[in-house]
Amino acid sequence: MTTPLRGVRRAGSTALLAELADLDDVLALRAALERDRPVGVRELIAAARTLLVTYDPAVTGHDGLSRTLAERADALPAQGGAVTPSTDYDTLVVPVRYDGPDLADVAELTGLTVREVIERHTTPLYTVAFAGFAPGFGYLTGTDPVLRLPRRSEPRTAVPSGSVAVAGGFTGVYPRSSPGGWQLLGSTDAPLWQEDRTPPALLLPGRTVRFEETT
Amino acid sequence: MTHQNLLAVRELEVIAPGPLATVQDLGRPGWSHLGVSRSGAADAASLTLANRLVGNPEDAAGLEVTFGGLRARLRLRRPDGTPATGYLALTGAPCPATVNGRPAALDAPVPVSDGDELALGMPTSGLRTYLAVRGGLTPPPSLGSRATDLLSGTGPAPLHAGATLPVGEPAGPMPGVDHAPRSAPPAEFVLRVWLGPRDDWFEEASLRDFFGARWEATSKSNRVGIRLSGPALQRSRTGELPAEGMVRGALQVPPNGQPVLFLVDHPVTGGYPVIGVVHEDDLPLAGQIPPGAPIRFRPVGTPV
């Protein structure tokens, strides 16, 4: 059996960066560490090919925690498979007006009609793989392969709040106005981030999501 | 007496905030997985000292005053409406400070009364001065913290003239400390750095430059990060790094080769390689680096 762990790198005196082959392995290792959290581990920050593990240096250290990560990675099921949705949350349905400024460009890039782009985007069941970039921004896997487009060559200085977008194989929704380089397909009024709500984010890692066309 | 609480007043009224003043505590750990950094005082050691000097818990909220310039009035009245007294403490970047026009000591508890006006001048060294008020500042918390996070927009807004901040009740006795002398921030900042996690993305010569150069903090610096100016660091490989988790103290190098030192309000992920990470114990010092200051990095474990 081969380990999915490609390496463990030091990120200062309080964190390790575990490198994995792909997102599925990242999420599998994160799930394993969440189920049984090693002593001293503070936070787990998943990304496309890495898992950042922050720790309390008074409780654990670089060498010991590196060994623990290697053991946990070795113990993962051999087959990776798709991202495992969490059973903790209901599927979130996000109503979207498909009126994004990049919709016509995306149709041209993919050779689809605008109508077909909308159908391709509303068909899959997505899963929130990880969050980042801004409070409440989730990176959703499950995007139709034909819509796995690169970022725009010129990022926008201000993407409107609620914009639904694709880039780099992910779908995302901007929780508030911010700079951004993703291809904007549409917009939603869903309250993606509310500090006084528990939890504050709608797009929680592990949650399944569908996009539904609205007018 | 139903009107008792109407007469009790404990608050800090901002007359002028100076260039930037924010409420800070020790931040909100545990939300990075939803895209929110810990935030909190950029020089946490100074905030905790200020709190200890006035008998507050170390994690009570105080003010982080950037470049001085704060003017504020304390309102302290008992439930029967009579004036009350209290204490404040100023730590961090040393600056001229007065209470009602009389010089106020730094790094020491300063007795104050209802109506007293505090005024801070420009720091003589360093960047951020901390104000703790006995009882702590108690604006409503967000996600368990009163820290202002300028990147995510979480926490109280930066202070403006006319803002009032509630002050809590003292939580414990005053300590028997008159003065806690500290060395002022230095003219040149030396920070210990762990190489990595992406030092292998850079040329050997650039790693030598990184430790050999005298970097300068530019004016394009804030609580998110300090933009440095110095020799352009050259990458040894091409291609894009998929975004990955970032820690405070990370030195991220964008394509122009000029590192950005991430401070307390840093983004939780970033897409440029991190050449090294400042040692955790040196982060409070990094929080005091003013624009224009020279900075040197040295590898962790080597003598000064």
Interface residues (C-beta under 8 A of the other chain):
Chain A: R9 R10 A11 G12 S13 T14 A15 L17 R42 E43 L44 I45 A46 A47 A48 R49 T50 L51 L52 T54 P57 F130 A131 G132 F133 A134 P135 G136 F137 R176 E195 P199 P200 A201 L204 P205
Chain B: P29 G30 W31 S32 H33 L34 G35 V36 S142 L143 S152 G153 T154 W194 L195 G196 P197 R198 P242 A243 E244 G245 M246 V247 G249 A250 P267 V268 T269 V274 V277 V278 H279 E280 D281 V300
